[in-house]
Amino acid sequence: MSSIADNIGSVTRRIQKATELAGRAPDSVRLLAVSKTRPPEDLRAAADAGQTAFGENYLQEALDKIEALADLEGLEWHFIGPIQSNKTRAIAESFAWVHSVDRLKIARRLSDQRPEHLPALNICLQVNIDGEPSKSGCSVAELPTLAEAIGKLDNLSLRGLMAIPDPARPEGPLRQSFHRLASALEDLRLAHPDAGPLDTLSMGMSGDLELAIAEGATWVRVGSALFGPRPRKQE
């Protein structure tokens, strides 16, 4: 069985190869280790192998891991799951990035509850890029109004967009979804140059990261390729 360190090396090489094939700068894509349901010792093993950015979906589980790994320096915590209003304070206090903002109410709460001693909270707007009824996210049509409003919030830095296309779709339609998200980000840059840095595309997972990188991904969110099959979440 491959170790987590071996898996990180393998995924890193995949990222490097895909980045080179796309003609992009070597450091233009970062690996976000999706560590939901994984025990702290798995994250510690990944950190020992040089991984610093971890993405969590479940708030209380994430807070427990943040506490358990508080002795490690330089870890960067990303919240990537659906956000309920009653969870925004803990997210604003504990994370450096939030990839799953899909409405203004949540953005306002995150901004209002961000502690003053912390830098602005990096956020991505989650887009339901394929209009799937079961998926969270705003529509592409809603992006300009949402981005303009969020750009006025003092304690947030609007970095870009996130999407979760269905990885089971054929390669052609899947790549088209990634392309649409990249195009939506470029449209935002042109229409709202003051809304935020708008330098981030969070898209691509274990099975499709090469396609996402070819279309401009800057964060790829990888779980099973690093940690193995995901265990069932304990309720």
C-alpha positions as CSV (number, residue, x, y, z in Angstrom):
1,M,0.0,0.0,0.0
2,S,1.3,3.4,-1.0
3,S,2.1,5.8,1.8
4,I,0.5,9.3,2.0
5,A,3.9,10.8,1.3
6,D,4.2,8.6,-1.9
7,N,0.7,9.6,-3.0
8,I,1.5,13.3,-2.5
9,G,4.6,12.9,-4.6
10,S,2.6,11.1,-7.4
11,V,-0.2,13.8,-7.4
12,T,2.4,16.6,-7.4
13,R,4.1,15.0,-10.4
14,R,0.7,14.8,-12.2
15,I,0.1,18.5,-11.4
16,Q,3.6,19.5,-12.7
17,K,3.2,17.5,-15.9
18,A,-0.3,18.9,-16.6
19,T,0.9,22.5,-15.9
20,E,3.8,22.0,-18.2
21,L,1.6,20.6,-21.0
22,A,-0.7,23.6,-20.6
23,G,2.2,26.0,-21.0
24,R,1.7,27.5,-17.6
25,A,4.1,28.7,-14.9
26,P,5.4,25.8,-12.7
27,D,4.0,27.3,-9.5
28,S,0.7,28.4,-10.9
29,V,-1.3,25.4,-9.5
30,R,-1.6,24.5,-5.8
31,L,-2.7,21.3,-4.3
32,L,-5.5,21.4,-1.7
33,A,-5.6,18.1,0.3
34,V,-9.3,17.3,0.9
35,S,-9.1,15.8,4.3
36,K,-12.7,15.5,5.3
37,T,-13.4,12.3,7.4
38,R,-9.6,11.7,7.7
39,P,-8.1,11.4,11.1
40,P,-5.6,14.0,12.3
41,E,-2.7,11.5,12.0
42,D,-3.3,11.3,8.2
43,L,-3.1,15.1,8.0
44,R,0.1,15.0,10.1
45,A,1.6,12.5,7.8
46,A,0.7,14.7,4.8
47,A,2.2,17.7,6.6
48,D,5.4,15.8,7.3
49,A,5.6,15.2,3.5
50,G,5.3,18.9,2.8
51,Q,1.6,19.4,2.3
52,T,0.4,22.6,4.0
53,A,-3.1,23.4,2.6
54,F,-6.1,21.3,3.8
55,G,-9.7,21.5,2.8
56,E,-12.5,20.5,5.2
57,N,-16.3,20.2,4.7
58,Y,-17.6,19.5,8.2
59,L,-17.1,22.3,10.6
60,Q,-16.9,20.6,14.0
61,E,-14.6,17.9,12.6
62,A,-12.4,20.6,11.1
63,L,-12.2,22.5,14.3
64,D,-11.2,19.4,16.2
65,K,-8.4,18.8,13.7
66,I,-7.2,22.4,13.8
67,E,-6.8,22.0,17.6
68,A,-5.2,18.6,17.3
69,L,-2.6,19.9,14.8
70,A,-2.0,23.3,16.5
71,D,1.6,22.4,17.1
72,L,2.4,22.3,13.4
73,E,3.4,25.7,11.9
74,G,2.4,26.9,8.5
75,L,-0.8,24.9,7.9
76,E,-3.5,26.7,5.8
77,W,-7.1,25.7,6.4
78,H,-9.7,26.0,3.7
79,F,-13.5,25.5,4.3
80,I,-15.0,23.9,1.2
81,G,-18.4,22.6,2.3
82,P,-21.9,24.1,2.4
83,I,-22.2,26.9,4.9
84,Q,-25.1,27.4,7.3
85,S,-25.7,30.8,8.8
86,N,-25.1,29.5,12.4
87,K,-21.6,28.3,11.4
88,T,-20.2,31.5,9.9
89,R,-18.6,32.8,13.1
90,A,-16.4,29.7,13.6
91,I,-15.5,29.6,10.0
92,A,-14.6,33.3,10.0
93,E,-12.4,32.8,13.1
94,S,-10.6,29.6,12.1
95,F,-10.0,29.5,8.3
96,A,-7.8,31.3,5.8
97,W,-10.0,30.5,2.8
98,V,-13.6,29.7,2.1
99,H,-14.4,28.2,-1.3
100,S,-18.1,27.7,-1.0
101,V,-19.8,31.2,-0.7
102,D,-22.9,31.2,-2.8
103,R,-25.0,34.1,-1.4
104,L,-24.5,37.6,-0.1
105,K,-26.0,36.9,3.3
106,I,-23.2,34.4,4.1
107,A,-20.6,36.7,2.8
108,R,-21.8,39.6,5.0
109,R,-21.8,37.4,8.0
110,L,-18.2,36.1,7.3
111,S,-17.0,39.7,6.9
112,D,-18.8,41.0,10.0
113,Q,-17.5,38.1,12.1
114,R,-13.9,38.0,10.9
115,P,-11.6,39.0,13.8
116,E,-9.8,42.3,13.4
117,H,-6.4,40.8,14.1
118,L,-6.7,38.4,11.1
119,P,-6.1,39.3,7.5
120,A,-9.0,39.5,5.1
121,L,-10.7,36.1,4.6
122,N,-10.0,34.8,1.1
123,I,-13.2,33.6,-0.5
124,C,-14.3,32.0,-3.8
125,L,-17.9,32.1,-5.1
126,Q,-19.3,28.6,-5.6
127,V,-20.9,28.4,-9.0
128,N,-23.4,25.7,-10.0
129,I,-21.7,25.6,-13.4
130,D,-24.0,23.0,-14.9
131,G,-27.3,24.0,-13.3
132,E,-27.6,20.7,-11.4
133,P,-30.6,20.8,-9.0
134,S,-28.7,18.8,-6.4
135,K,-25.7,21.1,-6.3
136,S,-25.1,24.2,-4.2
137,G,-23.9,27.4,-5.9
138,C,-25.0,30.5,-7.6
139,S,-25.6,30.7,-11.3
140,V,-23.2,32.4,-13.7
141,A,-25.9,35.0,-14.3
142,E,-25.9,36.0,-10.6
143,L,-22.1,36.4,-10.4
144,P,-21.8,40.1,-11.5
145,T,-24.2,41.4,-8.9
146,L,-22.8,39.1,-6.2
147,A,-19.2,40.0,-6.9
148,E,-19.9,43.7,-6.9
149,A,-21.6,43.5,-3.5
150,I,-18.9,41.3,-1.9
151,G,-16.2,43.6,-3.3
152,K,-17.5,46.3,-0.9
153,L,-17.2,44.1,2.3
154,D,-14.2,45.2,4.3
155,N,-13.0,41.9,5.7
156,L,-13.2,39.7,2.6
157,S,-10.9,39.3,-0.3
158,L,-12.8,37.9,-3.3
159,R,-10.2,35.7,-5.0
160,G,-12.2,33.8,-7.6
161,L,-14.6,31.0,-8.4
162,M,-15.2,27.4,-7.4
163,A,-17.2,24.6,-9.0
164,I,-17.8,20.9,-8.6
165,P,-18.8,19.5,-12.1
166,D,-19.9,15.9,-12.1
167,P,-16.6,13.9,-12.5
168,A,-18.6,11.0,-14.0
169,R,-19.4,12.9,-17.1
170,P,-17.5,12.3,-20.3
171,E,-14.2,14.1,-20.8
172,G,-15.6,16.5,-23.4
173,P,-18.6,17.9,-21.4
174,L,-16.5,17.9,-18.3
175,R,-13.8,20.0,-19.9
176,Q,-16.5,22.4,-21.3
177,S,-17.7,22.9,-17.7
178,F,-14.2,23.9,-16.6
179,H,-13.9,26.2,-19.6
180,R,-17.2,27.9,-18.7
181,L,-16.0,28.6,-15.2
182,A,-12.7,30.0,-16.5
183,S,-14.7,32.2,-18.9
184,A,-16.9,33.4,-16.1
185,L,-13.9,34.5,-14.1
186,E,-12.5,36.4,-17.0
187,D,-15.8,38.1,-17.5
188,L,-15.8,39.2,-13.9
189,R,-12.3,40.6,-14.1
190,L,-13.3,42.7,-17.1
191,A,-16.6,43.9,-15.6
192,H,-15.5,44.4,-12.0
193,P,-11.8,45.1,-11.8
194,D,-12.1,46.5,-8.2
195,A,-14.1,43.5,-6.8
196,G,-11.0,41.7,-5.6
197,P,-7.8,40.0,-6.9
198,L,-10.0,37.5,-8.9
199,D,-6.9,35.3,-9.5
200,T,-8.3,31.9,-8.4
201,L,-10.1,29.0,-10.0
202,S,-10.8,26.2,-7.6
203,M,-11.7,23.2,-9.7
204,G,-10.5,19.7,-10.5
205,M,-10.3,16.6,-8.3
206,S,-8.5,13.3,-8.2
207,G,-9.8,12.0,-11.4
208,D,-10.0,15.1,-13.6
209,L,-7.3,17.5,-12.3
210,E,-5.4,17.4,-15.7
211,L,-8.5,18.7,-17.5
212,A,-9.0,21.4,-14.9
213,I,-5.4,22.5,-15.1
214,A,-5.6,22.7,-18.9
215,E,-8.5,25.1,-18.5
216,G,-6.8,27.3,-15.9
217,A,-7.3,25.8,-12.4
218,T,-5.2,27.4,-9.7
219,W,-6.3,25.1,-6.9
220,V,-7.0,21.4,-7.4
221,R,-8.9,19.7,-4.6
222,V,-7.6,16.2,-4.2
223,G,-8.7,13.6,-1.5
224,S,-8.8,10.0,-2.5
225,A,-5.7,10.1,-4.6
226,L,-3.8,11.3,-1.5
227,F,-5.5,9.4,1.3
228,G,-7.2,6.4,-0.3
229,P,-10.9,5.6,-0.4
230,R,-12.9,7.8,1.9
231,P,-14.4,6.1,5.0
232,R,-18.0,6.7,5.9
233,K,-18.5,9.8,8.0
234,Q,-19.5,8.9,11.5
235,E,-22.6,10.8,12.6
